[in-house]
Amino acid sequence: MRQIVLDTETTGLVPAEGHRIIEIGCIELDSRRHTGRHYHQYLQPDREIDDGAVEVHGITNDFLADKPRFADVVEDFLDFVRGAELIIHNAPFDVGFLNNELRLLKGKHGAITDHCTVLDTLALARKLHPGQKNNLDALCKRYSVDNSRRDLHGALLDAEILADVYLIMTGGQAKLSLEGTAADVSNGTISGIRRLAADRPRLRVRHADSHELAAHAARLADIEASSGGQCLWKKLESGEA
């Protein structure tokens, strides 16, 4: 499945007040792996950026003076995201701004959801961690994701960080390094693989004692509570999975 982790920076908070997108950052995932492809664009908003917004992302009107407008890049942007699932933290905010930009082009491109689906990682995090802080910085701390470069918000940097958070939060392995390529595996030349002898001695099976079983049950209870009832092991034990 192709997914695009997306973030935007804007001139302010409310599109209905005339605020515009000034930066778009996208990171591509395919089958939950980084592909190395990304989309990044600064945009000329044709309006002043709120002082409060500049304090958040550090982008100024002077910096954007020679940048293209959304209308100049809309085809490239839609080509990049088309057919993918967008992964966005607090999706209603970014989707609202994207749809506003598309509306300003007389609606000939439709809405963003006409081109791709959307997953809100903030809603997912609130379900997994109810009653806790679930902003991106809090999730980085919770999942030990390095955000030390995030002195200011930036769309591409935040998309990169969110991609790592999303992969960990949803239980997948973000990075996997194997010796050899897919071609090596298919033609049987990958190094380091040994077949076990058919007459090998039987492995000794050591069963858990009562203390280990109790510790295991307590650990599953903690996982069940912190994941909002999504502990796969407990579902397997109960026959639900």
Residue pairs with C-beta under 8 A, 6 or more apart in sequence:
1 30
1 31
1 32
1 85
2 28
2 29
2 30
2 83
2 84
2 85
3 28
3 29
3 30
3 32
3 84
3 85
3 86
3 87
3 119
4 26
4 27
4 28
4 29
4 39
4 80
4 81
4 84
4 85
4 86
4 87
4 116
5 26
5 27
5 29
5 86
5 87
5 88
5 159
5 160
5 162
5 163
5 166
6 24
6 25
6 26
6 81
6 86
6 87
6 88
6 94
6 159
7 24
7 25
7 88
7 89
7 94
7 155
7 156
7 158
7 159
7 162
8 21
8 23
8 24
8 25
8 94
8 97
8 98
8 155
9 21
9 22
9 23
9 53
9 56
9 57
9 59
9 153
9 154
9 155
10 19
10 20
10 21
10 22
10 53
10 97
11 19
11 20
11 22
11 45
11 47
11 48
11 49
11 50
11 53
12 19
12 49
12 50
12 52
12 53
13 19
13 50
13 53
15 96
15 97
15 100
18 47
19 45
19 47
19 50
19 97
20 43
20 45
20 46
20 47
20 70
20 97
20 100
20 101
21 43
21 45
21 70
21 97
21 98
21 101
22 42
22 43
22 44
22 45
22 49
22 59
22 64
23 40
23 41
23 42
23 43
23 57
23 59
23 154
23 155
23 156
24 39
24 40
24 41
24 43
24 77
24 155
25 38
25 39
25 40
25 154
25 155
25 156
25 157
25 158
25 159
25 160
26 38
26 39
26 40
26 80
26 81
26 156
26 159
27 34
27 38
27 156
27 159
27 160
27 162
27 163
28 34
28 35
28 36
28 37
28 38
28 39
28 80
28 84
29 35
29 87
29 163
29 167
32 167
32 172
32 173
33 176
34 163
34 174
34 175
38 156
38 159
39 76
39 77
39 80
39 81
40 155
40 156
41 67
41 68
41 73
41 77
42 59
42 63
42 64
42 67
43 64
43 67
43 68
43 69
43 70
43 73
44 64
44 65
44 66
44 67
44 68
44 69
45 64
46 69
48 61
49 59
49 60
49 61
49 64
53 59
54 60
56 152
56 153
57 152
57 153
57 154
58 152
58 154
70 101
70 104
70 105
71 104
71 105
74 101
74 102
74 105
74 109
78 109
78 115
81 112
81 115
81 116
82 115
82 116
83 115
83 116
84 116
84 117
85 116
85 117
85 118
85 119
86 112
86 116
86 117
86 118
86 119
87 119
87 121
87 162
87 163
87 166
88 94
88 95
88 118
88 119
88 120
88 121
89 120
89 121
89 122
89 136
89 158
89 162
90 120
90 122
91 118
91 119
91 120
91 121
91 122
91 123
92 120
95 112
95 113
95 118
98 112
99 111
99 112
102 109
102 110
102 111
102 112
109 115
112 118
121 162
121 165
121 166
121 169
122 134
124 169
124 170
125 134
125 139
125 169
126 134
127 228
128 169
128 226
128 227
128 228
128 230
129 142
129 226
129 228
130 228
132 138
132 142
136 147
136 158
136 161
136 162
136 165
137 147
137 150
139 145
139 165
139 169
140 146
140 147
140 161
140 165
143 164
143 165
143 168
143 169
145 161
145 164
145 165
145 168
147 161
149 157
150 157
150 158
150 161
163 174
164 174
167 173
167 174
168 174
179 190
179 191
179 192
180 189
180 190
180 191
180 192
184 190
208 216
220 231
220 233
220 234
223 231
223 233
223 234
224 230
224 231
224 234
232 241
235 241
